[in-house]
Amino acid sequence: MISFFPSSSDPYHALYRYRYRWYKSSTASEGEGDDDAKPYPTFRLNLGFLLSLYSLLSLYFMRMLFCFFLYGLIIVAVLDDIKRMCDSRR
């Protein structure tokens, strides 16, 4: 499936998408580069990708903070038990 971006109102810088990659149209090579109209990939970041990346990273960091907090509680509890055992033997 081929989809055009931007619309046909900008024919000299039109980009088209083919198999999930962006390419420059053959009309865009006018006055800028060679005229063999060889398409080259252009990388575009959309807002949905950035939001999903942010949500994944925030979930990762929240899980990491939770694990640090939980392991800290476990370590404090174990050290407290060891201290009590040592104090009870005196």
BELMO-V736834 format. One record per backbone hydrogen bond with DSSP energy under -0.5 kcal/mol. NH is the residue of the N-H (numbers start at 0). CO is the residue of the C=O. Records with the same first field share a line. If there is no record, write none. Layout:
NH: CO  CO
This chain:
2: 0  16
4: 14
9: 6
12: 9
13: 10
14: 4
15: 22
16: 2
17: 20
18: 0
20: 17
21: 41
22: 15
23: 39
24: 13
27: 24
28: 25
29: 26
30: 28
31: 28
38: 36
41: 21
43: 41
45: 43
49: 45
50: 46
51: 47
52: 48
53: 49
54: 50
55: 51
56: 52
57: 53
58: 54
59: 55
60: 56
61: 57
62: 58
63: 59
64: 60
65: 61
66: 62
67: 63
68: 64
69: 65
70: 66
71: 67
72: 68
73: 69
74: 70
75: 71
76: 72
77: 73
78: 74
79: 75
80: 76
81: 77
82: 78
83: 79
84: 80
85: 81
86: 82
87: 83
88: 84
89: 86
